Amino acid sequence: MALMMHTAMFTKNFNEVVRLTLASTPDELREALAPLPHGVRYGVACDLEVEGRAHRYDSPRECAYFLNSHDRGVLVWRWKYVASYEEAGKLLAMAISLGDLLTGEVANQIFLKATRRRVDLPIPTLEPHPIHIM
């Protein structure tokens, strides 16, 4: 009886914000996209098939995703603490423009430029408004 070994999907958490996953099989891609609603996963799959890349913003979870087909599978970049569609749009536009040049360090810089927050302090805070006394 042959014993089949399942290798774990490659995932690198660069920090609390940025994660990269290499999905080498369709099952691994489904696992990487499991947090997304079914319809969104379907849209991502269609975009990947047609364009070789896809991007989505998951507003309830405050996560932005950029997926890029690669010779060994699909690279799935995920950023947490993306607090708005505006931030997601800026972040994803920069990720798309870089494509294969995206690295962990560059992904951190993209988060900083898009959100004006560092990856070591990613949670948005409300700036106190000055009180005017009349």
C-alpha positions in Angstrom: 0.0 0.0 0.0 1.5 3.3 -1.0 1.5 6.1 1.5 0.7 9.5 0.2 2.3 12.5 1.9 0.6 15.8 1.8 3.0 18.7 2.1 1.9 21.8 3.8 1.2 24.9 1.8 3.9 27.5 2.1 2.9 30.5 4.2 5.0 33.3 5.5 3.7 35.8 8.0 6.0 38.8 7.6 4.3 40.5 10.6 0.8 40.9 12.0 -0.3 42.7 8.8 1.3 41.0 5.8 1.1 37.4 4.9 2.2 35.5 1.7 0.9 32.1 0.8 1.9 30.0 -2.2 -1.0 27.9 -3.3 0.4 25.1 -5.5 -2.8 23.1 -6.0 -6.5 23.9 -6.4 -7.1 22.6 -2.9 -4.5 24.9 -1.4 -6.0 27.9 -3.3 -9.4 27.0 -1.9 -7.9 26.8 1.6 -6.1 30.2 1.2 -9.4 31.8 0.1 -11.6 30.1 2.6 -12.3 33.3 4.7 -13.9 34.9 1.6 -17.6 34.4 0.8 -18.4 31.9 -1.9 -19.3 34.4 -4.6 -16.1 36.3 -4.0 -14.0 33.1 -4.2 -15.7 32.4 -7.6 -14.9 35.9 -8.9 -11.3 35.5 -7.8 -11.1 32.1 -9.6 -12.5 33.7 -12.8 -10.1 36.6 -12.7 -7.2 34.3 -12.1 -8.1 32.2 -15.1 -8.7 35.1 -17.4 -6.1 37.7 -16.3 -3.6 35.7 -14.3 -4.2 37.9 -11.2 -7.0 39.0 -9.0 -7.6 41.4 -6.1 -10.3 41.8 -3.5 -11.1 43.8 -0.4 -13.0 42.0 2.5 -14.5 44.9 4.3 -16.0 43.0 7.3 -12.6 41.4 8.0 -10.6 44.5 6.9 -8.3 42.4 4.7 -7.0 43.2 1.2 -6.0 40.3 -1.1 -3.8 40.3 -4.2 -3.3 37.1 -6.1 -0.8 36.6 -8.9 -0.3 33.5 -11.0 3.2 32.1 -10.6 5.1 29.3 -12.3 4.7 27.2 -9.1 1.1 28.1 -8.4 -0.7 31.3 -7.1 0.9 33.8 -4.8 -1.7 35.0 -2.4 -0.8 38.3 -0.6 -3.0 39.4 2.3 -2.9 42.6 4.3 -4.9 42.9 7.6 -6.1 46.2 9.2 -7.1 47.8 5.9 -9.8 50.0 7.4 -11.6 51.4 4.3 -12.2 51.0 0.6 -10.1 54.0 0.0 -7.1 52.4 1.8 -7.7 49.1 0.0 -7.9 50.9 -3.4 -4.6 52.6 -2.9 -2.9 49.5 -1.5 -4.2 47.2 -4.3 -3.3 49.7 -7.0 0.3 49.7 -5.8 0.4 45.9 -5.5 -1.0 45.5 -9.1 1.5 47.9 -10.5 4.4 45.9 -9.0 3.1 42.4 -9.8 6.0 40.0 -9.6 8.3 42.6 -8.0 6.2 42.4 -4.7 8.3 41.3 -1.7 7.6 41.2 2.0 9.5 44.5 2.6 7.7 46.2 -0.4 4.3 44.9 0.9 5.1 46.6 4.3 5.9 49.8 2.5 2.7 49.6 0.4 0.7 49.3 3.7 2.4 52.3 5.1 1.8 54.4 1.9 -1.9 53.4 1.6 -2.9 53.6 5.2 -0.3 56.0 6.8 0.2 53.4 9.5 3.2 51.2 10.1 2.9 47.4 10.3 4.1 47.5 13.9 1.2 49.9 14.8 -1.5 48.9 12.3 -4.7 49.5 14.1 -6.4 52.8 13.2 -6.8 55.3 16.1 -9.2 58.2 16.3 -7.3 61.4 16.5 -8.7 63.6 19.3 -10.2 66.8 18.0 -8.9 69.9 19.7 -11.5 71.4 22.1 -12.3 75.0 21.4 -13.4 77.0 24.4 -15.4 80.1 23.7 
